[in-house]
Amino acid sequence: MNLLLAMLLGLGCSREDYYADRSLYDNIRDVYEDCEEGKIAFLKRKANIQTLFTDCGSNNIYHYNWSPDGRLVYFQLFTNNFILNPENQGVDQLPIGKPIGRGVWLHETALVVPIVETDDGPPMLTVYLTAGMIQNYEIPGKEPADLQVYKDKTLLLTMIDESGKRRPYFFSEATGFTRAFEFLDAVINIDAAVNANVLSYTNESGNHLVTLTGESIADFPLVKRAVPHPEGKYVALETDGAPLPPIDLGDGKYKNPEVRKREEKRRQQKIDSLPDWVPKEIIPPEINVYNLENKRRYRIKNFFGNRFEWYPNQKYFCSFFIKGIDGQLIQQNIALTDIGVALLMADNDNYPSSIELWTPIEKKSDVKTLEVK
């Protein structure tokens, strides 16, 4: 059975309940072509990408995090928390409150998750041991986010504090919550690589890379989030990609010029016939990689995605919410792939088909965009 469908049935949620407006869903389904698992499987093989869940499932997962040994993955779905073992597809629901932010593994047997026990209750940081022990700590702020292991047993997160601004804080069970990186004021998100002495933060002016003491490394005005590799050298950048048509681009296989020209003509006819309320272009989320040593920025060409994290135990493996492959949008999923070889080749001026040297994308200012979920 579809793993996600099985969980939905276990939670008592039907597909009709999931969509707030069934008639709107039917309309959208009629406009866009149905998901084709065979085609997605072909695209994944072509791009050397693995996915965790059924390719044509809803997969409306909010957050995820791999265990330090890379064996288990924690994820949040609807208002519940789960642990998935990809090897046997076993799924366990956690007996803690409603998740309100990203949860992370403190170590192989402990998870830390921001939760509320009741809808009007205070936000709590729950330390959950897989053996069954639970400890709650009240968070002295609102809307906790960006939770991550900083070093040893210290966590880094952001919250809206008494100033009304989102600011970074440290947390440990020994010292509680303390202000972090006081040289920063309001931030949108934050990610740190302690051993590499790299801190990434995003504010209204874009993303900024600095040392842990605040010295500037690089600035990226249009980047929404950046994730430094634990060992340094590379930083993954999340930004907007080039606009795409909302109509399927085909099966990804080679076509001779005449066949491709006919397909493009049919696709354009479909685009022209779309209702006025449907955007004629979609802006996909793109991942770039910045090399801190040679100051080069690369564009990943063979997939679209966001919520990037470096996969533990495999040096340049990465995981992310995949949104598309080979220029084609697909159902969201959690993906895993190796980008190390492609980066090494690019560093040596031998660019594979999956990566290119970054150049700015020119976008029309009047194009309507649709968030790809």
C-alpha positions as CSV (number, residue, x, y, z in Angstrom):
1,M,0.0,0.0,0.0
2,N,1.1,3.6,-0.6
3,L,3.0,4.5,2.6
4,L,1.5,7.9,2.8
5,L,-2.0,6.6,2.1
6,A,-1.6,4.1,4.9
7,M,-0.6,6.8,7.3
8,L,-3.6,9.0,6.2
9,L,-5.9,6.1,6.8
10,G,-4.3,5.5,10.2
11,L,-4.9,9.1,11.1
12,G,-8.5,9.0,10.0
13,C,-7.9,11.5,7.2
14,S,-9.3,11.0,3.7
15,R,-8.0,12.7,0.6
16,E,-11.3,14.7,0.3
17,D,-10.8,15.9,3.9
18,Y,-7.2,17.0,3.1
19,Y,-8.3,19.4,0.4
20,A,-10.2,22.3,1.9
21,D,-12.2,22.9,-1.4
22,R,-12.9,19.7,-3.3
23,S,-14.4,21.4,-6.3
24,L,-11.3,23.6,-6.6
25,Y,-9.1,20.5,-6.4
26,D,-11.2,18.9,-9.2
27,N,-10.8,22.0,-11.4
28,I,-7.0,22.1,-10.9
29,R,-6.7,18.4,-11.4
30,D,-8.5,18.7,-14.8
31,V,-6.2,21.6,-15.8
32,Y,-2.9,19.8,-15.0
33,E,-2.0,16.4,-16.3
34,D,-2.1,13.4,-14.0
35,C,1.0,12.3,-12.1
36,E,2.8,9.5,-13.9
37,E,4.9,7.3,-11.6
38,G,6.7,5.6,-14.5
39,K,7.9,9.0,-15.9
40,I,9.0,10.2,-12.5
41,A,10.9,6.9,-11.9
42,F,12.7,7.4,-15.3
43,L,13.6,11.0,-14.4
44,K,14.9,9.9,-11.0
45,R,17.1,7.2,-12.5
46,K,18.4,9.7,-15.0
47,A,19.3,12.2,-12.3
48,N,20.5,9.5,-9.8
49,I,18.0,10.6,-7.2
50,Q,16.2,8.5,-4.6
51,T,12.9,9.6,-2.9
52,L,11.4,8.4,0.4
53,F,7.7,8.4,-0.3
54,T,5.4,7.4,-3.1
55,D,6.1,9.7,-6.1
56,C,2.4,10.5,-6.7
57,G,1.3,10.9,-3.1
58,S,0.3,14.2,-1.6
59,N,3.5,14.1,0.6
60,N,2.5,17.4,2.3
61,I,5.4,17.1,4.8
62,Y,6.4,20.3,6.6
63,H,9.8,19.5,8.1
64,Y,12.2,16.5,8.2
65,N,15.6,15.7,9.7
66,W,18.0,12.7,9.2
67,S,19.4,11.0,12.3
68,P,23.2,11.5,12.8
69,D,23.9,8.0,11.5
70,G,21.7,8.6,8.4
71,R,19.6,5.5,9.3
72,L,16.3,7.1,10.3
73,V,14.4,10.2,9.3
74,Y,12.1,12.3,11.5
75,F,9.3,14.1,9.7
76,Q,6.2,16.2,10.4
77,L,2.9,15.6,8.7
78,F,-0.3,17.5,9.4
79,T,-0.2,18.0,13.2
80,N,1.8,14.8,14.1
81,N,5.4,13.7,14.3
82,F,6.8,10.4,12.9
83,I,10.0,8.5,12.6
84,L,10.6,6.6,9.4
85,N,13.1,3.7,8.8
86,P,13.7,3.8,5.1
87,E,15.1,0.3,5.1
88,N,12.0,-1.4,6.2
89,Q,9.5,1.4,5.6
90,G,8.5,1.2,9.3
91,V,6.7,4.3,10.6
92,D,6.3,5.3,14.3
93,Q,4.2,8.2,15.5
94,L,5.7,10.1,18.5
95,P,3.7,10.5,21.7
96,I,4.3,14.2,22.0
97,G,2.3,17.4,21.3
98,K,1.5,19.3,18.1
99,P,4.7,20.3,16.3
100,I,5.0,24.0,15.6
101,G,8.5,24.1,14.1
102,R,11.3,22.0,12.8
103,G,12.4,19.1,14.9
104,V,16.0,17.7,15.0
105,W,17.9,14.8,16.3
106,L,20.1,15.6,19.3
107,H,21.8,12.2,18.9
108,E,20.7,8.7,17.6
109,T,18.2,8.2,20.4
110,A,17.0,11.7,21.2
111,L,14.8,14.1,19.3
112,V,14.1,17.8,20.1
113,V,10.9,19.3,18.8
114,P,9.1,22.6,19.3
115,I,5.5,21.8,20.2
116,V,2.3,23.0,21.9
117,E,0.4,20.7,24.1
118,T,-2.9,22.6,23.5
119,D,-3.8,25.1,20.8
120,D,-3.7,28.0,23.3
121,G,-0.8,26.6,25.4
122,P,2.7,28.1,25.5
123,P,5.3,26.8,23.0
124,M,7.5,24.1,24.5
125,L,10.8,22.5,23.5
126,T,10.3,18.8,23.9
127,V,13.3,16.5,24.4
128,Y,12.1,13.0,23.4
129,L,14.2,9.9,24.0
130,T,13.2,7.0,21.8
131,A,13.2,4.8,24.9
132,G,10.1,6.8,26.0
133,M,11.3,9.6,28.3
134,I,10.0,13.1,27.6
135,Q,11.2,16.4,29.1
136,N,9.5,19.8,28.2
137,Y,11.0,23.3,28.5
138,E,8.9,26.4,28.0
139,I,10.2,28.6,25.2
140,P,10.5,32.3,26.2
141,G,9.2,33.6,22.8
142,K,6.8,32.9,19.9
143,E,7.0,31.0,16.6
144,P,10.2,29.0,17.2
145,A,12.0,28.0,14.0
146,D,15.4,27.0,12.5
147,L,16.1,24.5,15.3
148,Q,19.5,22.8,14.7
149,V,22.3,21.2,16.7
150,Y,25.0,23.8,17.3
151,K,27.7,21.8,19.1
152,D,27.8,19.0,21.7
153,K,24.4,19.3,23.5
154,T,23.7,22.9,22.6
155,L,21.0,23.8,20.2
156,L,20.5,26.9,18.0
157,L,17.1,28.2,17.1
158,T,15.3,31.5,16.3
159,M,12.1,32.9,18.0
160,I,10.2,36.1,18.2
161,D,11.2,37.5,21.6
162,E,10.0,40.3,23.7
163,S,11.4,42.8,21.2
164,G,8.9,41.7,18.6
165,K,11.8,40.6,16.3
166,R,13.0,37.1,15.3
167,R,16.4,36.6,16.9
168,P,18.7,33.7,17.4
169,Y,19.0,31.8,20.8
170,F,21.0,29.0,22.2
171,F,19.4,26.2,24.3
172,S,20.9,23.6,26.5
173,E,19.3,21.6,29.3
174,A,22.0,22.9,31.7
175,T,21.7,26.7,30.9
176,G,18.3,27.0,29.3
177,F,17.7,29.7,26.7
178,T,20.4,32.4,26.1
179,R,20.8,35.0,23.4
180,A,23.0,34.0,20.5
181,F,25.1,36.1,18.1
182,E,24.2,39.4,19.7
183,F,25.7,41.2,16.7
184,L,22.6,40.1,14.8
185,D,19.3,41.9,15.1
186,A,16.2,40.7,13.2
187,V,16.7,37.6,11.0
188,I,14.4,35.5,8.8
189,N,16.4,32.3,9.2
190,I,19.8,31.1,10.4
191,D,22.1,28.1,9.8
192,A,25.5,27.4,11.3
193,A,28.5,25.2,10.7
194,V,30.6,25.5,13.9
195,N,33.6,23.4,12.8
196,A,33.9,25.4,9.6
197,N,33.4,28.8,11.4
198,V,30.6,29.8,9.0
199,L,27.2,31.3,10.0
200,S,24.5,32.0,7.5
201,Y,21.6,34.3,8.2
202,T,18.9,35.9,6.0
203,N,17.3,39.2,6.6
204,E,15.4,41.8,4.5
205,S,18.4,42.5,2.4
206,G,19.1,38.9,1.5
207,N,21.4,36.2,2.7
208,H,24.7,36.8,4.4
209,L,27.6,34.5,5.2
210,V,29.8,35.6,8.2
211,T,32.2,34.0,10.7
212,L,30.8,33.0,14.1
213,T,32.1,36.3,15.4
214,G,30.5,38.4,12.7
215,E,33.2,39.0,10.0
216,S,31.7,39.2,6.5
217,I,32.4,36.3,4.1
218,A,29.9,36.8,1.2
219,D,26.4,38.3,0.5
220,F,23.7,37.0,-1.7
221,P,20.8,39.6,-2.1
222,L,18.3,37.2,-3.8
223,V,19.0,34.1,-1.8
224,K,16.3,33.0,0.7
225,R,18.4,30.6,2.8
226,A,21.9,29.2,2.8
227,V,23.2,26.0,4.4
228,P,27.0,25.7,5.0
229,H,28.5,22.2,4.8
230,P,29.7,21.0,8.2
231,E,33.3,20.9,7.0
232,G,33.2,24.2,5.1
233,K,34.2,24.7,1.4
234,Y,30.6,24.5,0.1
235,V,27.4,26.4,1.0
236,A,24.0,25.4,-0.5
237,L,21.9,28.4,-1.5
238,E,18.1,28.4,-1.9
239,T,16.7,30.9,-4.4
240,D,14.2,31.2,-7.3
241,G,14.8,29.5,-10.6
242,A,13.8,30.5,-14.1
243,P,10.1,30.6,-14.9
244,L,8.5,27.4,-16.2
245,P,5.3,26.8,-18.1
246,P,2.5,25.1,-15.9
247,I,2.1,22.4,-18.5
248,D,4.1,19.2,-18.5
249,L,7.2,19.2,-20.7
250,G,7.1,15.6,-21.8
251,D,8.6,12.3,-20.6
252,G,12.2,13.6,-20.5
253,K,13.4,11.3,-23.2
254,Y,15.2,12.3,-26.4
255,K,12.9,13.4,-29.3
256,N,14.0,14.4,-32.8
257,P,13.6,18.1,-33.6
258,E,10.4,17.7,-35.6
259,V,8.6,15.7,-32.8
260,R,9.8,18.1,-30.1
261,K,8.6,21.1,-32.2
262,R,5.1,19.5,-32.5
263,E,5.1,18.8,-28.7
264,E,6.1,22.4,-27.9
265,K,3.3,23.7,-30.2
266,R,0.7,21.5,-28.5
267,R,2.0,22.6,-25.1
268,Q,1.7,26.3,-26.0
269,Q,-1.8,25.8,-27.2
270,K,-2.7,24.3,-23.8
271,I,-1.1,27.2,-22.0
272,D,-3.0,29.7,-24.1
273,S,-6.3,27.9,-23.3
274,L,-5.7,28.0,-19.5
275,P,-8.3,30.0,-17.5
276,D,-7.3,33.6,-16.6
277,W,-6.8,32.7,-12.9
278,V,-4.1,30.1,-13.7
279,P,-0.6,31.6,-13.9
280,K,1.1,31.2,-17.2
281,E,4.5,30.7,-15.6
282,I,5.6,29.1,-12.3
283,I,8.8,30.0,-10.5
284,P,10.4,26.8,-9.2
285,P,12.8,26.8,-6.2
286,E,16.4,26.4,-7.3
287,I,19.5,25.2,-5.4
288,N,22.9,26.8,-6.1
289,V,26.2,25.9,-4.4
290,Y,28.9,28.4,-3.5
291,N,32.5,27.3,-3.2
292,L,34.1,29.3,-0.3
293,E,37.6,28.6,-1.6
294,N,37.5,29.5,-5.2
295,K,34.5,32.0,-4.8
296,R,32.5,30.3,-7.6
297,R,28.7,29.9,-7.5
298,Y,27.2,26.9,-9.3
299,R,23.6,26.3,-10.4
300,I,22.2,22.7,-10.0
301,K,20.5,22.0,-13.3
302,N,19.0,18.5,-12.9
303,F,16.6,19.2,-10.0
304,F,14.5,21.8,-8.3
305,G,14.1,21.9,-4.5
306,N,14.3,23.6,-1.2
307,R,14.6,22.8,2.6
308,F,18.1,21.6,1.8
309,E,20.2,19.7,4.4
310,W,23.6,18.0,4.1
311,Y,23.1,14.3,4.6
312,P,25.2,12.9,7.6
313,N,27.9,10.3,7.2
314,Q,28.2,10.7,3.4
315,K,30.3,13.8,2.8
316,Y,28.6,15.5,-0.1
317,F,25.3,13.7,-0.2
318,C,22.3,16.0,0.3
319,S,18.6,15.8,1.1
320,F,15.9,18.3,0.2
321,F,12.2,18.7,-0.7
322,I,12.3,17.9,-4.4
323,K,9.9,19.9,-6.6
324,G,11.2,18.9,-10.1
325,I,13.7,17.0,-12.1
326,D,15.2,17.8,-15.5
327,G,13.2,21.0,-15.9
328,Q,9.9,19.3,-15.1
329,L,7.8,19.9,-12.0
330,I,6.8,16.8,-10.0
331,Q,4.9,16.0,-6.8
332,Q,6.8,17.0,-3.7
333,N,8.9,14.4,-2.0
334,I,12.0,14.0,0.2
335,A,15.0,13.3,-2.0
336,L,18.5,12.1,-1.5
337,T,21.4,12.4,-3.9
338,D,25.1,12.8,-4.2
339,I,26.4,16.1,-5.6
340,G,30.1,15.6,-4.6
341,V,31.4,14.3,-8.0
342,A,29.6,17.0,-9.9
343,L,31.1,19.7,-7.6
344,L,34.6,18.2,-8.0
345,M,34.3,18.2,-11.7
346,A,33.0,21.8,-11.8
347,D,35.9,22.9,-9.5
348,N,38.2,21.5,-12.2
349,D,36.5,23.3,-15.1
350,N,34.9,20.1,-16.3
351,Y,31.2,20.8,-16.0
352,P,28.8,17.7,-16.1
353,S,25.3,18.1,-17.5
354,S,23.9,18.5,-13.9
355,I,25.7,21.7,-13.0
356,E,26.8,25.0,-14.5
357,L,28.5,28.2,-13.5
358,W,25.8,30.5,-12.1
359,T,24.7,33.6,-14.0
360,P,21.8,35.8,-12.9
361,I,18.3,35.0,-14.2
362,E,16.4,37.7,-15.9
363,K,12.7,37.7,-14.8
364,K,9.7,39.7,-16.0
365,S,8.5,42.0,-13.3
366,D,4.8,41.5,-14.3
367,V,4.8,37.7,-14.2
368,K,2.4,36.1,-11.8
369,T,4.0,33.4,-9.7
370,L,2.7,30.4,-7.9
371,E,4.3,28.9,-4.9
372,V,5.2,25.3,-5.8
373,K,4.2,23.0,-3.0
